[in-house]
Amino acid sequence: MDVGYWFVFFSAAVLLTLSPGPDLIYILSRTITQGKKIGFASSLGVCSGALFHVIAAALGLSAILATSAMAFTVVKYVGAAYLIYLGYKALRSAGESFDTESSGEKEVSFWDAFKQGVLIDVLNPKVAVFFMAFLPQFVRPNEGSVTVQLIVLGCLVILVGLAIEFLFVLLADKATRFLRNSRRFCAWLDRALGTIFVGLGVRLALMEKP
């Protein structure tokens, strides 16, 4: 066991998770507006989407996004359109998403939030490029299959991220739980959530290929 190797690896994984990226912003915004259950679902979805990118990177598929401008652009705009669509729905709700009895709309389920998290991460080409650039730095050629090492390292990064995200979800839910009982505050939360989604979508659309 190389203690120094694992210390550097896990330190990098923790710091990368703590950085305020689109995934963390999405998870926190979902938690603040709809509670810890939906926050957990969003985190699991995002991490499942990241697992897709890890496997793709290990199999070399991410190289397509890294080298093909067309593929990168298509995935980028599809992801941006999806985020803007979610933002539009939240902006239209204006607090009604918290009152299913009066609005007649179906409450966001655990499964719905999970699927949204998966799609948001899978449709972000920058995640694919990140894993393809980050993971090979920790591959040790003499330690067996490179593909297996990439998958194992990627899963460890995801598990670190999942643990930290769950902690953030618990803290965010506790900090805002009592405020969600206010209809006015709920309307503000929906508008904020919609603005965040639209902002993330525009940010993704304007992202340049690395």
Solvent accessible surface area in square Angstrom, and as a share of the most:
residue,aa,sasa,rsa
1,M,206,0.92
2,D,71,0.37
3,V,120,0.69
4,G,43,0.41
5,Y,32,0.12
6,W,55,0.19
7,F,144,0.60
8,V,83,0.48
9,F,0,0.00
10,F,73,0.30
11,S,38,0.25
12,A,25,0.19
13,A,0,0.00
14,V,54,0.31
15,L,123,0.61
16,L,73,0.36
17,T,20,0.12
18,L,82,0.41
19,S,56,0.36
20,P,112,0.70
21,G,22,0.21
22,P,36,0.22
23,D,34,0.18
24,L,16,0.08
25,I,64,0.32
26,Y,0,0.00
27,I,0,0.00
28,L,45,0.22
29,S,6,0.04
30,R,12,0.04
31,T,0,0.00
32,I,53,0.27
33,T,3,0.02
34,Q,38,0.17
35,G,9,0.08
36,K,86,0.37
37,K,124,0.53
38,I,10,0.05
39,G,0,0.00
40,F,44,0.19
41,A,0,0.00
42,S,0,0.00
43,S,0,0.00
44,L,58,0.29
45,G,0,0.00
46,V,4,0.03
47,C,12,0.07
48,S,42,0.27
49,G,0,0.00
50,A,12,0.09
51,L,70,0.35
52,F,110,0.46
53,H,3,0.01
54,V,0,0.00
55,I,73,0.37
56,A,9,0.07
57,A,11,0.08
58,A,10,0.08
59,L,113,0.56
60,G,39,0.38
61,L,97,0.49
62,S,2,0.01
63,A,42,0.32
64,I,96,0.49
65,L,27,0.13
66,A,24,0.19
67,T,111,0.65
68,S,36,0.23
69,A,64,0.49
70,M,144,0.64
71,A,26,0.20
72,F,3,0.01
73,T,49,0.29
74,V,78,0.45
75,V,36,0.21
76,K,18,0.08
77,Y,114,0.43
78,V,77,0.44
79,G,4,0.03
80,A,3,0.03
81,A,62,0.48
82,Y,44,0.17
83,L,9,0.05
84,I,66,0.34
85,Y,116,0.44
86,L,7,0.04
87,G,0,0.00
88,Y,117,0.44
89,K,100,0.42
90,A,11,0.08
91,L,74,0.37
92,R,176,0.64
93,S,13,0.08
94,A,33,0.26
95,G,0,0.00
96,E,66,0.30
97,S,30,0.19
98,F,56,0.23
99,D,43,0.22
100,T,49,0.29
101,E,165,0.74
102,S,81,0.52
103,S,31,0.20
104,G,69,0.66
105,E,94,0.42
106,K,172,0.73
107,E,118,0.53
108,V,37,0.21
109,S,39,0.25
110,F,77,0.32
111,W,148,0.52
112,D,44,0.23
113,A,0,0.00
114,F,44,0.18
115,K,82,0.35
116,Q,26,0.12
117,G,0,0.00
118,V,36,0.20
119,L,75,0.37
120,I,13,0.06
121,D,0,0.00
122,V,35,0.20
123,L,34,0.17
124,N,18,0.09
125,P,0,0.00
126,K,98,0.42
127,V,20,0.12
128,A,1,0.01
129,V,21,0.12
130,F,65,0.27
131,F,7,0.03
132,M,56,0.25
133,A,63,0.49
134,F,19,0.08
135,L,0,0.00
136,P,65,0.41
137,Q,133,0.59
138,F,21,0.09
139,V,26,0.15
140,R,75,0.27
141,P,108,0.68
142,N,148,0.76
143,E,107,0.48
144,G,47,0.45
145,S,62,0.40
146,V,74,0.43
147,T,51,0.30
148,V,86,0.50
149,Q,24,0.11
150,L,18,0.09
151,I,55,0.28
152,V,74,0.42
153,L,6,0.03
154,G,0,0.00
155,C,44,0.26
156,L,45,0.22
157,V,14,0.08
158,I,20,0.10
159,L,106,0.53
160,V,24,0.14
161,G,6,0.06
162,L,35,0.17
163,A,66,0.51
164,I,27,0.13
165,E,14,0.06
166,F,61,0.25
167,L,102,0.51
168,F,59,0.25
169,V,0,0.00
170,L,86,0.43
171,L,104,0.52
172,A,13,0.10
173,D,4,0.02
174,K,153,0.65
175,A,64,0.50
176,T,18,0.10
177,R,130,0.47
178,F,137,0.57
179,L,59,0.30
180,R,39,0.14
181,N,134,0.69
182,S,49,0.31
183,R,120,0.44
184,R,209,0.76
185,F,47,0.19
186,C,4,0.02
187,A,14,0.11
188,W,144,0.51
189,L,3,0.02
190,D,2,0.01
191,R,125,0.46
192,A,28,0.22
193,L,4,0.02
194,G,0,0.00
195,T,86,0.50
196,I,59,0.30
197,F,1,0.01
198,V,44,0.25
199,G,38,0.36
200,L,16,0.08
201,G,0,0.00
202,V,67,0.38
203,R,136,0.50
204,L,13,0.07
205,A,23,0.18
206,L,131,0.65
207,M,29,0.13
208,E,144,0.64
209,K,70,0.30
210,P,101,0.64
